[in-house]
Every structure is written in C-alpha cells, then in structure tokens.
Amino acid sequence: MEENRRPIGVFDSGLGGISVLRELVALMPQENYIFYGDSKHAPYGTKTLQMVQELTCADAKYLVEQGVKALVVACNTATSAAIPILRREYADMPVIGIEPALKPAVLVKAYPRVLVMATPMTLREEKFRKLMDKFKEQAEILPLPCPGLVEFVERGELEGQELEAFLSALFAPYKKQPIDCVVLGCTHYPFVRSMIQKVLGEKVLIFDGGAGTARETQRRLKECGLLNTSGERGSVVLQNSLGTKEMEELGRLLLEAKQLSPILNKSS
Ligand code: DGL
C-alpha cells in the first residue's frame, strides 16, 4: 500500500481513546484509522508502572504489525508510563501521546483554581509533576485521582443516579471553595462530561486534550510527508481485546453519536 494511505494506529486501555479518535476523524476525515481498545485489561491507571509499560508495548506492537504509519497513544496513563519506551522502539515513525490540557485552563483568568481529573498513575508519574511545576505560579492546581470512573464508561454507563452519586462524592471536598475549571486528564472522561458539568454547575469550564492531540498528529504527519491527500473519506476500524459484540457496538456508538453525552439516550 502507498506509504501515506496506510492507517493511523490509535490505542487506549479501553473505549476512552475513542474520544480522541473522534477529534482525529473530524480533523482528518481522509485518513484511515485502526483503533485498538484493550478493555480486557482496563483500567490501566490503578496497575503498577511495569504492568502498564508491558501492556502499552503490547498494544503498540499489535498495531504496528498491522502496518500503521503512525501511533497515537490515546491514553494519558499509557503516555505517562511508556511514551519514551515507544519512541525508542519505533524511532522511525511518529508516536504521539496525550497529556492533561493544563495550559488553556490556567489562562482563563488570573490565578484560577483548576481541578485535574485523571487516573492515579497519570497524577503520580514524573510527566505530570513536570507539567504541574510549569504552571504552578499561574494557577492553583488540584490533582484529583478518580479511580472507578473509567469503569462507568467501559460499562456504557454515561449517566444515571449511580454515576451522579459517584461524582458528587468525588467533588464534595471542593464545595466550600468553588473551582473555576476542570481538566479531563483521562480520555474516558469526555464521555461523562455532561454529568461532570451537571454536578459542578454550568459556570465551571471543562477542558480536554483530544483536539490538541489531533492537531499535533496532523502537524507530525505533515512534517514527515505522511498526510493522506487522496481526497476520499477514509475508513475507521474498531478493534477490542475483549472481542465481544457488546464492545463492538458500544465502540461504534461512542464513535458515531452526534453529541458526546448523553449518548445512550440520544441513540435510543
Ligand atoms: N483512558 C486512559 C487515560 O487517558 C486510562 C484509563 C485507565 O485507567 O485505563 O488515562
């Protein structure tokens, strides 16, 4: 196959990375994509560093063996655990990672209170520490590990009383001194964005890194002369390590829903 018509490989610990895939398809509809979600091993964010590094390398290998021209690590956790390893291993292809979109959030006003929602691993790793250090003079940054939230998305539970109660308990400590913005530092969270907004109130601004990652991917492909310029609409193949019909359907639903959330109501 002609070099630049080869697919872009996108992966995540599960279905969350589809929020990044949506941005990629919106920005570069002429590209072909293979998305691999490792739902069998999700969540990654509460595992050990070594386990996440091993799983991430296996995900990347699986896609590279299918002939992808670039790798998009659509998972903050996998990026913080293993991006240097992947860049070393696949030095001859663009490898793009994702990190919490802190920069636009700290700029919303003078010294805002910014809540960064992510997995325990993302917030623990050096990559995030460095990012936080960079902006610590400009904002009050409050890291909020959210173990358990990924599982709601993996179940396709994007709204409802249980999710609302989970989020209310999570945000309870911030009730007294309200926050200005939230950064969604995990690619699963955009799928529960409406519920986060509902619980925190309409005034809170919410940021996620999906669109920025898509723009960075486009920039890197251009730089390497790998953009698909065929002019035709490309294809999107969804693969999941669970290999079940349910996961396939949920993946399609998350990819194709007109609005990100509430998705399940929209489709029924
Ligand atoms: N979607 C992933 C992220 O962006 C991680 C979820 C997990 O814990 O598996 O961090």
Residues whose N, C-alpha, C, O or C-beta is under 5 A from the ligand:
A	BS01	DGL	S13 G16 A42 P43 Y44 G45 T46 A74 C75 N76 T77 T119 V150 G185 C186 T187 H188
